Amino acid sequence: MDKKESFYWNLVKGTAIFLMLWGHCIQCCSLDIVVYFEDIVFKTIYTFHMPVFMLISGYLFYHSFRKRNLPDLLEHRIRGMLHPIVMATVLNNILIAFLVYVLSDRVDILFGRLFQGISEDLWFLWAVLYCSLLVGTICKLTDKPALQVLLILLGVFVILLFPQWNYTLFMYPYFVAGFFCGRYPEPAERLYKLVRYAVLVLFPVMVTFYESKHYIYVTPMISQELGLAASMEIASFRWVIGFVGSIWILAVMEFLLHMGEQNSAVQMVLNALSCLGKNSLQIYCLSASLLSGYLPVLYRKFVELAGENLFAENAAVYDFLFTPVLAAVWSVFLYGIVCLMKKCKVHKLFFGR
């Protein structure tokens, strides 16, 4: 992968991680006044920000896949993924335990949180690990494309055996698509060029049909209450809009890259996003506690001091001024912590790199 391509993928990852933080800011500062599941910006972000991350994960995994035999591939992937999952969970438990203790002043809650097991906070990393092991094993065991496709389809039943299978099942098609885009770059590029302009129009239209039931956190991939037919209808729309939204953001980033060549201010923003992308794993891990855990508490204290939620009646200011600026501040804050951890030489302890 050359320097230009690496910059592009870091730019996409950085944009996705910023959008994730923006969505979390919308959620964390709602204080039960703003119905964030119905918020247009929140909905738009959540249609594609995790799918595009998984597409990139599958694409980058192929470059690791082609260089290693099966035992080395599995060892490298397990060691590379489990280390940040386990250590980031420990770090997040400590940070949240401190917050809980400050709020409650109860030692039993403090120790309860400290020794809490690996939770769903980092579910995306688990999904990447499961998909990597499954797709990597299948494609190393046989080099026959038809058999690979069949086994990958049957892999859905293996996913049902994994913990947090619901999230992994949602992410699985994106990882597979990214993997085969890396494997067959020329057909993938032709397909992308064929549809990229169409999705610029299609995606905004599809967002208008996105409802609360389409969030993976609201309705599982297979719901007994809804039934199989309704579950598949919801899941199909969820998958399709995830693909369309992912191509949309890829096309937008490509357009901004061209703008950056002509405009130094745009290029500065792109460079900043690329820096976030290089550290997207670390920022994702730290955001589970430092943003999602601490921000609601801090904002609630701010509202108590102000006497009112200043943005409760002004959705436009909340969505397009307050929360994106807040997300930018948190991006800088989390990036600064990552840089500090690297200087203090504890970065490798927690993230293994």
ZAFIKOL-940350 format. One line per 3 residues: their letters; for each residue z, x, y of C-alpha. Coordinates in steps of 0.25 Angstrom, whole numbers. Each point is the difference from the previous one (the first is absolute). Layout:
<pts>
a) Z:X:Y  ...
</pts>
This chain:
<pts>
mdk) 0:0:0  -4:6:13  8:1:13
kes) -8:-12:6  2:-9:-12  15:4:-1
fyw) 2:-4:15  -7:-13:-2  9:-4:-12
nlv) 13:5:7  -5:-9:12  -1:-12:-9
kgt) 13:2:-6  7:3:14  -6:-13:5
aif) 5:-8:-12  14:6:1  0:-3:15
lml) -4:-14:-3  11:-1:-11  10:4:10
wgh) -6:-10:10  1:-11:-10  15:4:-3
ciq) 3:0:15  -5:-14:1  8:-4:-12
ccs) 13:7:4  1:-5:14  -3:-14:-3
ldi) 14:-4:-1  -4:-13:-7  -6:-5:13
vvy) -14:6:-3  -6:-5:-13  -6:13:-3
fed) -8:-5:-13  -8:-9:10  -2:11:10
ivf) -15:3:2  3:15:1  9:1:-11
kti) -9:-8:-9  -12:9:3  8:12:-3
ytf) 5:-5:-13  -14:-4:-5  -4:14:-2
hmp) 10:11:4  5:3:-14  -13:-3:-7
vfm) -7:11:8  11:10:-3  -2:-3:-15
lis) -15:2:1  2:13:7  11:4:-11
gyl) -10:-3:-11  -11:8:7  9:12:2
fyh) 5:-1:-14  -14:2:-6  -1:14:7
sfr) 13:3:-8  -5:-7:-12  -13:8:-2
krn) 8:14:1  10:-3:-11  1:-3:-14
lpd) 8:-12:-5  14:7:-2  -1:8:13
lle) -5:-13:8  12:-8:-5  10:11:2
hri) -5:3:14  0:-15:4  13:-4:-6
rgm) 7:12:7  -8:-2:13  4:-15:1
lhp) 14:-1:-6  6:11:8  -3:-7:14
ivm) 3:-14:-6  14:5:-6  4:9:12
atv) -5:-10:10  8:-11:-6  13:9:0
lnn) -3:3:15  -2:-14:3  12:-5:-7
ili) 9:10:8  -6:-4:13  1:-15:-3
afl) 14:2:-6  4:6:13  -5:-12:8
vyv) 7:-10:-9  13:8:1  -1:0:15
lsd) -3:-15:1  10:-4:-10  11:11:-1
rvd) 1:-2:-15  0:12:-9  -3:-9:-12
ilf) -13:-4:6  -3:14:4  2:6:-14
grl) -8:-12:-6  -12:3:9  1:15:-3
fqg) -1:-2:-15  -10:-11:1  -12:3:-10
ise) -14:2:3  -4:-13:8  -13:-6:4
dlw) 0:7:14  -10:10:-5  -8:-10:-9
flw) -13:6:5  2:13:-5  4:-5:-14
avl) -13:-8:0  -8:13:3  7:7:-11
ycs) -2:-11:-11  -15:-2:4  -2:15:0
llv) 6:2:-14  -8:-12:-5  -13:3:6
gti) 1:15:-2  4:-2:-15  -12:-9:-3
ckl) -10:8:7  4:13:-7  1:-6:-14
tdk) -15:-5:1  -12:4:8  -8:-12:-3
pal) -1:-9:12  -1:-13:-7  12:3:-8
qvl) 8:5:12  -3:-13:7  4:-9:-11
lil) 13:8:-2  3:0:15  -2:-16:-1
lgv) 10:0:-12  9:9:8  5:-13:8
fvi) 8:-4:-12  6:14:0  4:-2:14
llf) 8:-12:-3  9:9:-8  4:8:12
pqw) 11:-3:9  -4:-6:13  -13:-4:-7
nyt) -3:-10:10  -3:10:11  -7:9:-9
lfm) -9:-10:-5  -4:-4:15  -3:15:3
ypy) -7:3:-13  -14:-4:3  0:8:13
fva) 5:13:-7  -11:-2:-10  -11:-2:11
gff) 5:12:7  0:9:-12  -15:-4:-4
cgr) -4:2:15  5:14:-2  -7:1:-13
ype) -13:-6:5  -1:4:14  -15:-3:3
pae) 0:-14:-5  13:-3:7  -5:5:13
rly) -13:-8:-2  8:-13:-2  9:3:11
klv) -11:2:10  -6:-13:-5  12:-9:3
rya) 7:8:11  -6:-8:11  1:-14:-7
vlv) 15:2:-2  2:3:15  -3:-15:2
lfp) 5:-5:-14  14:6:1  5:-7:13
vmv) -6:-13:-6  8:1:-13  13:3:7
tfy) 0:-14:6  1:-5:-14  11:9:-4
esk) 13:-8:-2  15:3:-3  -3:-3:-15
hyi) -10:12:0  11:11:2  3:7:-12
yvt) 15:-1:4  -1:-15:0  -8:-4:-12
pmi) -1:9:-12  -13:3:-7  4:-10:-11
sqe) 9:-11:4  5:-10:-10  3:-10:11
lgl) -14:0:6  -7:1:-14  -11:10:-5
aas) -12:-6:8  7:-1:13  6:14:-2
mei) -14:6:-3  -6:-7:12  11:6:9
asf) -1:14:-7  -15:0:1  0:-3:15
rwv) 11:11:2  -8:10:-7  -13:-3:7
igf) 6:0:14  7:13:-4  -14:7:-3
vgs) -7:-6:12  11:4:9  0:14:-6
iwi) -15:2:2  2:-6:14  11:11:4
lav) -9:11:-6  -11:-5:9  8:-1:12
mef) 6:14:-2  -14:6:-2  -4:-7:13
llh) 12:6:7  -4:14:-5  -13:-1:7
mge) 7:-4:13  10:11:-2  -12:10:1
qns) -3:-5:14  13:-4:5  12:10:0
avq) 11:-10:2  -5:-8:-12  0:14:-8
mvl) 14:2:4  4:-13:-6  -8:3:-13
nal) 7:13:-1  13:-6:1  -3:-11:-11
scl) -5:11:-9  13:8:2  7:-13:-5
gkn) -10:-1:-11  4:14:-5  14:-4:-1
slq) -2:-15:-4  8:1:-13  12:6:7
iyc) -1:-10:11  -1:-12:-9  12:5:-8
lsa) 9:2:12  -5:-13:7  7:-8:-12
sll) 14:3:6  -2:5:14  -9:-11:5
sgy) 1:-12:-10  15:3:-1  4:4:14
lpv) -9:-6:9  4:-15:-2  15:4:3
lyr) -4:8:12  -9:-11:6  11:-10:-3
kfv) 10:8:8  -10:1:11  -3:-15:1
ela) 15:-2:0  2:9:12  -12:-6:7
gen) 5:-14:-3  -14:-5:-5  -12:4:-8
lfa) -10:3:11  -12:-2:-9  4:-12:-7
ena) -9:-9:8  -11:10:3  -8:3:-13
avy) -11:8:8  10:10:6  7:1:-13
dfl) -12:2:-8  -9:9:9  10:7:9
ftp) 15:1:-5  -2:2:-15  -12:10:0
vla) 7:8:10  13:-1:-8  -8:4:-13
avw) -6:12:8  14:5:3  5:-2:-14
svf) -12:8:-5  3:12:9  15:-1:-4
lyg) -3:0:-15  -11:11:2  10:8:7
ivc) 10:-2:-11  -10:5:-10  -3:12:9
lmk) 15:3:1  2:-1:-15  -11:10:-2
kck) 7:10:10  13:-2:-7  -6:3:-14
vhk) 5:-14:-6  -14:-6:0  -3:6:-14
lff) 13:-5:-5  -3:-14:3  -15:-1:-1
gr) -4:12:-9  -10:6:9
</pts>
